[in-house]
Amino acid sequence: MIRVSVEICSEASRFGATVFAEGIEQALSVVSALYPGAEVTVLFPIDPEAFFARYSPYVPGTILLATEELEAG
C-alpha cells in the first residue's frame, strides 16, 4: 500500500488530502469518485520514506483531508 498527497480543485474550493491506496492510479480514482468534476493532481515531490505505508492503520481507499483550505493562486 502507498500513501500519496493530492490536491483537489473544484470551482468552489481547492484543498489537499492524503490518500492510502494500492497504487497512484487507484488513489486518483478514489478521490475522483468522491469529488466528481474536480481536478485531482498528485503533489510532488513524493517523500520516498512516507510513500510506502507498510504499517499503516488505514485501509486502501482511505482519504484524510487537509485541515486548512489552500490559498487560491
PyMOL Python script that loads the backbone (N, CA, C, O; Angstrom):
from pymol import cmd

cmd.read_pdbstr("""\
ATOM      1  N   MET A   1       0.843  -1.173   0.000  1.00  0.00           N
ATOM      2  CA  MET A   1       0.000   0.000   0.000  1.00  0.00           C
ATOM      3  C   MET A   1       0.892   1.240   0.000  1.00  0.00           C
ATOM      4  O   MET A   1       1.998   1.241   0.540  1.00  0.00           O
ATOM      5  N   ILE A   2       0.364   2.301  -0.631  1.00  0.00           N
ATOM      6  CA  ILE A   2       1.104   3.555  -0.706  1.00  0.00           C
ATOM      7  C   ILE A   2       0.309   4.677  -0.054  1.00  0.00           C
ATOM      8  O   ILE A   2      -0.896   4.571   0.174  1.00  0.00           O
ATOM      9  N   ARG A   3       1.027   5.753   0.237  1.00  0.00           N
ATOM     10  CA  ARG A   3       0.410   6.977   0.753  1.00  0.00           C
ATOM     11  C   ARG A   3       0.871   8.107  -0.157  1.00  0.00           C
ATOM     12  O   ARG A   3       2.068   8.290  -0.379  1.00  0.00           O
ATOM     13  N   VAL A   4      -0.098   8.870  -0.686  1.00  0.00           N
ATOM     14  CA  VAL A   4       0.238   9.939  -1.612  1.00  0.00           C
ATOM     15  C   VAL A   4      -0.596  11.177  -1.288  1.00  0.00           C
ATOM     16  O   VAL A   4      -1.765  11.071  -0.919  1.00  0.00           O
ATOM     17  N   SER A   5       0.018  12.345  -1.432  1.00  0.00           N
ATOM     18  CA  SER A   5      -0.685  13.604  -1.219  1.00  0.00           C
ATOM     19  C   SER A   5      -1.238  14.080  -2.549  1.00  0.00           C
ATOM     20  O   SER A   5      -0.571  14.000  -3.580  1.00  0.00           O
ATOM     21  N   VAL A   6      -2.472  14.579  -2.513  1.00  0.00           N
ATOM     22  CA  VAL A   6      -3.117  15.082  -3.712  1.00  0.00           C
ATOM     23  C   VAL A   6      -3.702  16.460  -3.457  1.00  0.00           C
ATOM     24  O   VAL A   6      -3.915  16.861  -2.313  1.00  0.00           O
ATOM     25  N   GLU A   7      -3.956  17.174  -4.539  1.00  0.00           N
ATOM     26  CA  GLU A   7      -4.659  18.442  -4.470  1.00  0.00           C
ATOM     27  C   GLU A   7      -5.969  18.256  -5.221  1.00  0.00           C
ATOM     28  O   GLU A   7      -5.988  17.705  -6.321  1.00  0.00           O
ATOM     29  N   ILE A   8      -7.064  18.719  -4.623  1.00  0.00           N
ATOM     30  CA  ILE A   8      -8.392  18.599  -5.200  1.00  0.00           C
ATOM     31  C   ILE A   8      -8.884  20.015  -5.499  1.00  0.00           C
ATOM     32  O   ILE A   8      -9.005  20.843  -4.596  1.00  0.00           O
ATOM     33  N   CYS A   9      -9.165  20.283  -6.775  1.00  0.00           N
ATOM     34  CA  CYS A   9      -9.603  21.630  -7.190  1.00  0.00           C
ATOM     35  C   CYS A   9     -10.967  21.535  -7.851  1.00  0.00           C
ATOM     36  O   CYS A   9     -11.156  20.788  -8.812  1.00  0.00           O
ATOM     37  N   SER A  10     -11.908  22.295  -7.329  1.00  0.00           N
ATOM     38  CA  SER A  10     -13.216  22.428  -7.957  1.00  0.00           C
ATOM     39  C   SER A  10     -13.484  23.909  -8.145  1.00  0.00           C
ATOM     40  O   SER A  10     -12.659  24.745  -7.776  1.00  0.00           O
ATOM     41  N   GLU A  11     -14.628  24.236  -8.715  1.00  0.00           N
ATOM     42  CA  GLU A  11     -14.962  25.647  -8.901  1.00  0.00           C
ATOM     43  C   GLU A  11     -15.095  26.365  -7.563  1.00  0.00           C
ATOM     44  O   GLU A  11     -14.806  27.558  -7.465  1.00  0.00           O
ATOM     45  N   ALA A  12     -15.529  25.646  -6.537  1.00  0.00           N
ATOM     46  CA  ALA A  12     -15.803  26.269  -5.241  1.00  0.00           C
ATOM     47  C   ALA A  12     -14.605  26.287  -4.292  1.00  0.00           C
ATOM     48  O   ALA A  12     -14.514  27.178  -3.448  1.00  0.00           O
ATOM     49  N   SER A  13     -13.693  25.337  -4.406  1.00  0.00           N
ATOM     50  CA  SER A  13     -12.607  25.271  -3.437  1.00  0.00           C
ATOM     51  C   SER A  13     -11.397  24.530  -3.982  1.00  0.00           C
ATOM     52  O   SER A  13     -11.432  23.915  -5.047  1.00  0.00           O
ATOM     53  N   ARG A  14     -10.328  24.617  -3.205  1.00  0.00           N
ATOM     54  CA  ARG A  14      -9.081  23.909  -3.506  1.00  0.00           C
ATOM     55  C   ARG A  14      -8.502  23.460  -2.175  1.00  0.00           C
ATOM     56  O   ARG A  14      -8.298  24.280  -1.279  1.00  0.00           O
ATOM     57  N   PHE A  15      -8.235  22.167  -2.037  1.00  0.00           N
ATOM     58  CA  PHE A  15      -7.704  21.659  -0.779  1.00  0.00           C
ATOM     59  C   PHE A  15      -6.870  20.422  -1.020  1.00  0.00           C
ATOM     60  O   PHE A  15      -6.917  19.818  -2.092  1.00  0.00           O
ATOM     61  N   GLY A  16      -6.106  20.056  -0.010  1.00  0.00           N
ATOM     62  CA  GLY A  16      -5.230  18.903  -0.093  1.00  0.00           C
ATOM     63  C   GLY A  16      -5.776  17.725   0.680  1.00  0.00           C
ATOM     64  O   GLY A  16      -6.638  17.873   1.546  1.00  0.00           O
ATOM     65  N   ALA A  17      -5.258  16.548   0.352  1.00  0.00           N
ATOM     66  CA  ALA A  17      -5.652  15.332   1.052  1.00  0.00           C
ATOM     67  C   ALA A  17      -4.517  14.321   0.953  1.00  0.00           C
ATOM     68  O   ALA A  17      -3.683  14.383   0.051  1.00  0.00           O
ATOM     69  N   THR A  18      -4.506  13.398   1.893  1.00  0.00           N
ATOM     70  CA  THR A  18      -3.599  12.257   1.850  1.00  0.00           C
ATOM     71  C   THR A  18      -4.452  11.037   1.559  1.00  0.00           C
ATOM     72  O   THR A  18      -5.491  10.833   2.186  1.00  0.00           O
ATOM     73  N   VAL A  19      -4.009  10.223   0.604  1.00  0.00           N
ATOM     74  CA  VAL A  19      -4.786   9.064   0.184  1.00  0.00           C
ATOM     75  C   VAL A  19      -3.940   7.801   0.359  1.00  0.00           C
ATOM     76  O   VAL A  19      -2.768   7.761  -0.015  1.00  0.00           O
ATOM     77  N   PHE A  20      -4.559   6.782   0.930  1.00  0.00           N
ATOM     78  CA  PHE A  20      -3.931   5.474   1.057  1.00  0.00           C
ATOM     79  C   PHE A  20      -4.578   4.567   0.018  1.00  0.00           C
ATOM     80  O   PHE A  20      -5.804   4.478  -0.052  1.00  0.00           O
ATOM     81  N   ALA A  21      -3.757   3.888  -0.793  1.00  0.00           N
ATOM     82  CA  ALA A  21      -4.292   3.049  -1.863  1.00  0.00           C
ATOM     83  C   ALA A  21      -3.258   2.002  -2.258  1.00  0.00           C
ATOM     84  O   ALA A  21      -2.134   1.993  -1.756  1.00  0.00           O
ATOM     85  N   GLU A  22      -3.662   1.125  -3.163  1.00  0.00           N
ATOM     86  CA  GLU A  22      -2.735   0.105  -3.653  1.00  0.00           C
ATOM     87  C   GLU A  22      -1.769   0.670  -4.697  1.00  0.00           C
ATOM     88  O   GLU A  22      -0.727   0.074  -4.968  1.00  0.00           O
ATOM     89  N   GLY A  23      -2.113   1.814  -5.278  1.00  0.00           N
ATOM     90  CA  GLY A  23      -1.258   2.465  -6.257  1.00  0.00           C
ATOM     91  C   GLY A  23      -1.748   3.883  -6.518  1.00  0.00           C
ATOM     92  O   GLY A  23      -2.820   4.273  -6.056  1.00  0.00           O
ATOM     93  N   ILE A  24      -0.960   4.646  -7.260  1.00  0.00           N
ATOM     94  CA  ILE A  24      -1.307   6.036  -7.532  1.00  0.00           C
ATOM     95  C   ILE A  24      -2.590   6.134  -8.346  1.00  0.00           C
ATOM     96  O   ILE A  24      -3.429   6.990  -8.068  1.00  0.00           O
ATOM     97  N   GLU A  25      -2.755   5.273  -9.345  1.00  0.00           N
ATOM     98  CA  GLU A  25      -3.974   5.305 -10.155  1.00  0.00           C
ATOM     99  C   GLU A  25      -5.212   5.057  -9.308  1.00  0.00           C
ATOM    100  O   GLU A  25      -6.229   5.724  -9.495  1.00  0.00           O
ATOM    101  N   GLN A  26      -5.141   4.107  -8.378  1.00  0.00           N
ATOM    102  CA  GLN A  26      -6.280   3.844  -7.502  1.00  0.00           C
ATOM    103  C   GLN A  26      -6.551   5.047  -6.602  1.00  0.00           C
ATOM    104  O   GLN A  26      -7.708   5.389  -6.361  1.00  0.00           O
ATOM    105  N   ALA A  27      -5.508   5.682  -6.110  1.00  0.00           N
ATOM    106  CA  ALA A  27      -5.680   6.864  -5.255  1.00  0.00           C
ATOM    107  C   ALA A  27      -6.425   7.968  -6.001  1.00  0.00           C
ATOM    108  O   ALA A  27      -7.360   8.563  -5.466  1.00  0.00           O
ATOM    109  N   LEU A  28      -6.011   8.239  -7.233  1.00  0.00           N
ATOM    110  CA  LEU A  28      -6.674   9.263  -8.029  1.00  0.00           C
ATOM    111  C   LEU A  28      -8.113   8.874  -8.353  1.00  0.00           C
ATOM    112  O   LEU A  28      -9.004   9.724  -8.360  1.00  0.00           O
ATOM    113  N   SER A  29      -8.337   7.607  -8.617  1.00  0.00           N
ATOM    114  CA  SER A  29      -9.681   7.115  -8.931  1.00  0.00           C
ATOM    115  C   SER A  29     -10.622   7.250  -7.740  1.00  0.00           C
ATOM    116  O   SER A  29     -11.773   7.653  -7.908  1.00  0.00           O
ATOM    117  N   VAL A  30     -10.156   6.924  -6.554  1.00  0.00           N
ATOM    118  CA  VAL A  30     -10.975   7.012  -5.343  1.00  0.00           C
ATOM    119  C   VAL A  30     -11.379   8.459  -5.081  1.00  0.00           C
ATOM    120  O   VAL A  30     -12.541   8.740  -4.785  1.00  0.00           O
ATOM    121  N   VAL A  31     -10.426   9.369  -5.188  1.00  0.00           N
ATOM    122  CA  VAL A  31     -10.718  10.776  -4.938  1.00  0.00           C
ATOM    123  C   VAL A  31     -11.641  11.329  -6.025  1.00  0.00           C
ATOM    124  O   VAL A  31     -12.568  12.079  -5.721  1.00  0.00           O
ATOM    125  N   SER A  32     -11.400  10.971  -7.273  1.00  0.00           N
ATOM    126  CA  SER A  32     -12.249  11.446  -8.370  1.00  0.00           C
ATOM    127  C   SER A  32     -13.688  10.958  -8.219  1.00  0.00           C
ATOM    128  O   SER A  32     -14.624  11.678  -8.565  1.00  0.00           O
ATOM    129  N   ALA A  33     -13.868   9.754  -7.712  1.00  0.00           N
ATOM    130  CA  ALA A  33     -15.218   9.232  -7.492  1.00  0.00           C
ATOM    131  C   ALA A  33     -15.926   9.987  -6.373  1.00  0.00           C
ATOM    132  O   ALA A  33     -17.139  10.190  -6.430  1.00  0.00           O
ATOM    133  N   LEU A  34     -15.185  10.398  -5.369  1.00  0.00           N
ATOM    134  CA  LEU A  34     -15.767  11.124  -4.241  1.00  0.00           C
ATOM    135  C   LEU A  34     -16.045  12.586  -4.585  1.00  0.00           C
ATOM    136  O   LEU A  34     -16.980  13.187  -4.057  1.00  0.00           O
ATOM    137  N   TYR A  35     -15.231  13.152  -5.467  1.00  0.00           N
ATOM    138  CA  TYR A  35     -15.379  14.553  -5.870  1.00  0.00           C
ATOM    139  C   TYR A  35     -15.519  14.631  -7.388  1.00  0.00           C
ATOM    140  O   TYR A  35     -14.595  15.081  -8.066  1.00  0.00           O
ATOM    141  N   PRO A  36     -16.662  14.199  -7.936  1.00  0.00           N
ATOM    142  CA  PRO A  36     -16.830  14.222  -9.395  1.00  0.00           C
ATOM    143  C   PRO A  36     -16.766  15.653  -9.927  1.00  0.00           C
ATOM    144  O   PRO A  36     -17.314  16.580  -9.331  1.00  0.00           O
ATOM    145  N   GLY A  37     -16.095  15.806 -11.045  1.00  0.00           N
ATOM    146  CA  GLY A  37     -15.953  17.114 -11.657  1.00  0.00           C
ATOM    147  C   GLY A  37     -14.771  17.908 -11.151  1.00  0.00           C
ATOM    148  O   GLY A  37     -14.403  18.913 -11.761  1.00  0.00           O
ATOM    149  N   ALA A  38     -14.162  17.487 -10.049  1.00  0.00           N
ATOM    150  CA  ALA A  38     -12.991  18.178  -9.516  1.00  0.00           C
ATOM    151  C   ALA A  38     -11.735  17.672 -10.230  1.00  0.00           C
ATOM    152  O   ALA A  38     -11.681  16.531 -10.690  1.00  0.00           O
ATOM    153  N   GLU A  39     -10.743  18.534 -10.309  1.00  0.00           N
ATOM    154  CA  GLU A  39      -9.447  18.144 -10.853  1.00  0.00           C
ATOM    155  C   GLU A  39      -8.594  17.635  -9.698  1.00  0.00           C
ATOM    156  O   GLU A  39      -8.427  18.322  -8.691  1.00  0.00           O
ATOM    157  N   VAL A  40      -8.056  16.426  -9.851  1.00  0.00           N
ATOM    158  CA  VAL A  40      -7.246  15.812  -8.801  1.00  0.00           C
ATOM    159  C   VAL A  40      -5.835  15.614  -9.344  1.00  0.00           C
ATOM    160  O   VAL A  40      -5.646  14.987 -10.387  1.00  0.00           O
ATOM    161  N   THR A  41      -4.838  16.158  -8.626  1.00  0.00           N
ATOM    162  CA  THR A  41      -3.451  16.010  -9.061  1.00  0.00           C
ATOM    163  C   THR A  41      -2.585  15.531  -7.895  1.00  0.00           C
ATOM    164  O   THR A  41      -2.829  15.868  -6.737  1.00  0.00           O
ATOM    165  N   VAL A  42      -1.585  14.749  -8.226  1.00  0.00           N
ATOM    166  CA  VAL A  42      -0.615  14.278  -7.236  1.00  0.00           C
ATOM    167  C   VAL A  42       0.340  15.423  -6.938  1.00  0.00           C
ATOM    168  O   VAL A  42       0.794  16.114  -7.850  1.00  0.00           O
ATOM    169  N   LEU A  43       0.643  15.620  -5.664  1.00  0.00           N
ATOM    170  CA  LEU A  43       1.582  16.657  -5.260  1.00  0.00           C
ATOM    171  C   LEU A  43       3.001  16.090  -5.239  1.00  0.00           C
ATOM    172  O   LEU A  43       3.258  15.046  -4.638  1.00  0.00           O
ATOM    173  N   PHE A  44       3.898  16.781  -5.892  1.00  0.00           N
ATOM    174  CA  PHE A  44       5.300  16.383  -5.944  1.00  0.00           C
ATOM    175  C   PHE A  44       6.130  17.406  -5.194  1.00  0.00           C
ATOM    176  O   PHE A  44       5.707  18.558  -5.093  1.00  0.00           O
ATOM    177  N   PRO A  45       7.268  17.054  -4.673  1.00  0.00           N
ATOM    178  CA  PRO A  45       7.873  15.735  -4.753  1.00  0.00           C
ATOM    179  C   PRO A  45       7.213  14.762  -3.769  1.00  0.00           C
ATOM    180  O   PRO A  45       6.665  15.165  -2.743  1.00  0.00           O
ATOM    181  N   ILE A  46       7.280  13.499  -4.104  1.00  0.00           N
ATOM    182  CA  ILE A  46       6.769  12.445  -3.239  1.00  0.00           C
ATOM    183  C   ILE A  46       7.884  12.071  -2.271  1.00  0.00           C
ATOM    184  O   ILE A  46       9.013  11.799  -2.681  1.00  0.00           O
ATOM    185  N   ASP A  47       7.556  12.060  -0.983  1.00  0.00           N
ATOM    186  CA  ASP A  47       8.525  11.689   0.045  1.00  0.00           C
ATOM    187  C   ASP A  47       8.747  10.178  -0.015  1.00  0.00           C
ATOM    188  O   ASP A  47       7.833   9.417   0.303  1.00  0.00           O
ATOM    189  N   PRO A  48       9.944   9.724  -0.417  1.00  0.00           N
ATOM    190  CA  PRO A  48      10.164   8.281  -0.580  1.00  0.00           C
ATOM    191  C   PRO A  48      10.014   7.484   0.720  1.00  0.00           C
ATOM    192  O   PRO A  48       9.633   6.313   0.686  1.00  0.00           O
ATOM    193  N   GLU A  49      10.305   8.102   1.848  1.00  0.00           N
ATOM    194  CA  GLU A  49      10.195   7.374   3.112  1.00  0.00           C
ATOM    195  C   GLU A  49       8.744   7.223   3.558  1.00  0.00           C
ATOM    196  O   GLU A  49       8.414   6.271   4.266  1.00  0.00           O
ATOM    197  N   ALA A  50       7.876   8.145   3.157  1.00  0.00           N
ATOM    198  CA  ALA A  50       6.467   8.087   3.547  1.00  0.00           C
ATOM    199  C   ALA A  50       5.602   7.415   2.479  1.00  0.00           C
ATOM    200  O   ALA A  50       4.452   7.070   2.748  1.00  0.00           O
ATOM    201  N   PHE A  51       6.142   7.225   1.270  1.00  0.00           N
ATOM    202  CA  PHE A  51       5.352   6.709   0.154  1.00  0.00           C
ATOM    203  C   PHE A  51       4.806   5.313   0.431  1.00  0.00           C
ATOM    204  O   PHE A  51       3.616   5.065   0.234  1.00  0.00           O
ATOM    205  N   PHE A  52       5.658   4.402   0.885  1.00  0.00           N
ATOM    206  CA  PHE A  52       5.201   3.039   1.167  1.00  0.00           C
ATOM    207  C   PHE A  52       4.664   2.976   2.585  1.00  0.00           C
ATOM    208  O   PHE A  52       5.418   3.114   3.548  1.00  0.00           O
ATOM    209  N   ALA A  53       3.362   2.768   2.712  1.00  0.00           N
ATOM    210  CA  ALA A  53       2.679   2.775   4.008  1.00  0.00           C
ATOM    211  C   ALA A  53       2.498   1.336   4.495  1.00  0.00           C
ATOM    212  O   ALA A  53       1.374   0.860   4.649  1.00  0.00           O
ATOM    213  N   ARG A  54       3.600   0.663   4.731  1.00  0.00           N
ATOM    214  CA  ARG A  54       3.564  -0.760   5.094  1.00  0.00           C
ATOM    215  C   ARG A  54       2.836  -1.027   6.410  1.00  0.00           C
ATOM    216  O   ARG A  54       2.118  -2.020   6.528  1.00  0.00           O
ATOM    217  N   TYR A  55       3.011  -0.163   7.385  1.00  0.00           N
ATOM    218  CA  TYR A  55       2.453  -0.417   8.717  1.00  0.00           C
ATOM    219  C   TYR A  55       1.328   0.558   9.056  1.00  0.00           C
ATOM    220  O   TYR A  55       1.104   0.875  10.223  1.00  0.00           O
ATOM    221  N   SER A  56       0.633   1.024   8.039  1.00  0.00           N
ATOM    222  CA  SER A  56      -0.432   1.993   8.232  1.00  0.00           C
ATOM    223  C   SER A  56      -1.671   1.332   8.840  1.00  0.00           C
ATOM    224  O   SER A  56      -2.001   0.198   8.494  1.00  0.00           O
ATOM    225  N   PRO A  57      -2.357   2.037   9.742  1.00  0.00           N
ATOM    226  CA  PRO A  57      -3.605   1.513  10.286  1.00  0.00           C
ATOM    227  C   PRO A  57      -4.782   1.710   9.327  1.00  0.00           C
ATOM    228  O   PRO A  57      -5.887   1.243   9.603  1.00  0.00           O
ATOM    229  N   TYR A  58      -4.555   2.400   8.197  1.00  0.00           N
ATOM    230  CA  TYR A  58      -5.628   2.697   7.259  1.00  0.00           C
ATOM    231  C   TYR A  58      -5.743   1.629   6.180  1.00  0.00           C
ATOM    232  O   TYR A  58      -4.757   0.979   5.831  1.00  0.00           O
ATOM    233  N   VAL A  59      -6.943   1.454   5.656  1.00  0.00           N
ATOM    234  CA  VAL A  59      -7.182   0.508   4.571  1.00  0.00           C
ATOM    235  C   VAL A  59      -7.074   1.252   3.242  1.00  0.00           C
ATOM    236  O   VAL A  59      -7.260   2.469   3.204  1.00  0.00           O
ATOM    237  N   PRO A  60      -6.777   0.545   2.154  1.00  0.00           N
ATOM    238  CA  PRO A  60      -6.725   1.202   0.853  1.00  0.00           C
ATOM    239  C   PRO A  60      -8.049   1.912   0.558  1.00  0.00           C
ATOM    240  O   PRO A  60      -9.125   1.367   0.805  1.00  0.00           O
ATOM    241  N   GLY A  61      -7.959   3.120   0.032  1.00  0.00           N
ATOM    242  CA  GLY A  61      -9.136   3.919  -0.261  1.00  0.00           C
ATOM    243  C   GLY A  61      -9.444   4.955   0.795  1.00  0.00           C
ATOM    244  O   GLY A  61     -10.371   5.749   0.634  1.00  0.00           O
ATOM    245  N   THR A  62      -8.671   4.960   1.890  1.00  0.00           N
ATOM    246  CA  THR A  62      -8.865   5.953   2.946  1.00  0.00           C
ATOM    247  C   THR A  62      -8.351   7.313   2.475  1.00  0.00           C
ATOM    248  O   THR A  62      -7.264   7.415   1.906  1.00  0.00           O
ATOM    249  N   ILE A  63      -9.149   8.353   2.719  1.00  0.00           N
ATOM    250  CA  ILE A  63      -8.769   9.720   2.361  1.00  0.00           C
ATOM    251  C   ILE A  63      -8.762  10.560   3.635  1.00  0.00           C
ATOM    252  O   ILE A  63      -9.761  10.621   4.351  1.00  0.00           O
ATOM    253  N   LEU A  64      -7.641  11.203   3.912  1.00  0.00           N
ATOM    254  CA  LEU A  64      -7.535  12.119   5.043  1.00  0.00           C
ATOM    255  C   LEU A  64      -7.449  13.531   4.480  1.00  0.00           C
ATOM    256  O   LEU A  64      -6.463  13.881   3.833  1.00  0.00           O
ATOM    257  N   LEU A  65      -8.458  14.332   4.718  1.00  0.00           N
ATOM    258  CA  LEU A  65      -8.482  15.696   4.192  1.00  0.00           C
ATOM    259  C   LEU A  65      -7.555  16.591   4.992  1.00  0.00           C
ATOM    260  O   LEU A  65      -7.396  16.418   6.200  1.00  0.00           O
ATOM    261  N   ALA A  66      -6.941  17.553   4.306  1.00  0.00           N
ATOM    262  CA  ALA A  66      -6.108  18.547   4.973  1.00  0.00           C
ATOM    263  C   ALA A  66      -7.005  19.406   5.843  1.00  0.00           C
ATOM    264  O   ALA A  66      -8.184  19.585   5.536  1.00  0.00           O
ATOM    265  N   THR A  67      -6.463  19.934   6.914  1.00  0.00           N
ATOM    266  CA  THR A  67      -7.282  20.717   7.854  1.00  0.00           C
ATOM    267  C   THR A  67      -7.468  22.150   7.412  1.00  0.00           C
ATOM    268  O   THR A  67      -8.364  22.831   7.912  1.00  0.00           O
ATOM    269  N   GLU A  68      -6.644  22.635   6.481  1.00  0.00           N
ATOM    270  CA  GLU A  68      -6.750  24.006   6.015  1.00  0.00           C
ATOM    271  C   GLU A  68      -6.944  24.039   4.511  1.00  0.00           C
ATOM    272  O   GLU A  68      -6.284  23.301   3.779  1.00  0.00           O
ATOM    273  N   GLU A  69      -7.836  24.883   4.052  1.00  0.00           N
ATOM    274  CA  GLU A  69      -8.038  25.073   2.614  1.00  0.00           C
ATOM    275  C   GLU A  69      -6.831  25.825   2.052  1.00  0.00           C
ATOM    276  O   GLU A  69      -6.316  26.743   2.690  1.00  0.00           O
ATOM    277  N   LEU A  70      -6.385  25.434   0.862  1.00  0.00           N
ATOM    278  CA  LEU A  70      -5.243  26.070   0.233  1.00  0.00           C
ATOM    279  C   LEU A  70      -5.638  27.417  -0.338  1.00  0.00           C
ATOM    280  O   LEU A  70      -6.777  27.615  -0.761  1.00  0.00           O
ATOM    281  N   GLU A  71      -4.691  28.339  -0.346  1.00  0.00           N
ATOM    282  CA  GLU A  71      -4.956  29.670  -0.912  1.00  0.00           C
ATOM    283  C   GLU A  71      -5.102  29.576  -2.421  1.00  0.00           C
ATOM    284  O   GLU A  71      -4.367  28.838  -3.077  1.00  0.00           O
ATOM    285  N   ALA A  72      -6.040  30.315  -2.963  1.00  0.00           N
ATOM    286  CA  ALA A  72      -6.188  30.374  -4.420  1.00  0.00           C
ATOM    287  C   ALA A  72      -4.972  31.081  -5.001  1.00  0.00           C
ATOM    288  O   ALA A  72      -4.495  32.071  -4.445  1.00  0.00           O
ATOM    289  N   GLY A  73      -4.488  30.583  -6.089  1.00  0.00           N
ATOM    290  CA  GLY A  73      -3.325  31.247  -6.637  1.00  0.00           C
ATOM    291  C   GLY A  73      -2.905  30.581  -7.832  1.00  0.00           C
ATOM    292  O   GLY A  73      -1.926  30.992  -8.456  1.00  0.00           O
TER     293      GLY A  73
END
""", "prot")
cmd.dss("prot")
cmd.show_as("cartoon", "prot")
cmd.util.cbc("prot")
cmd.orient("prot")
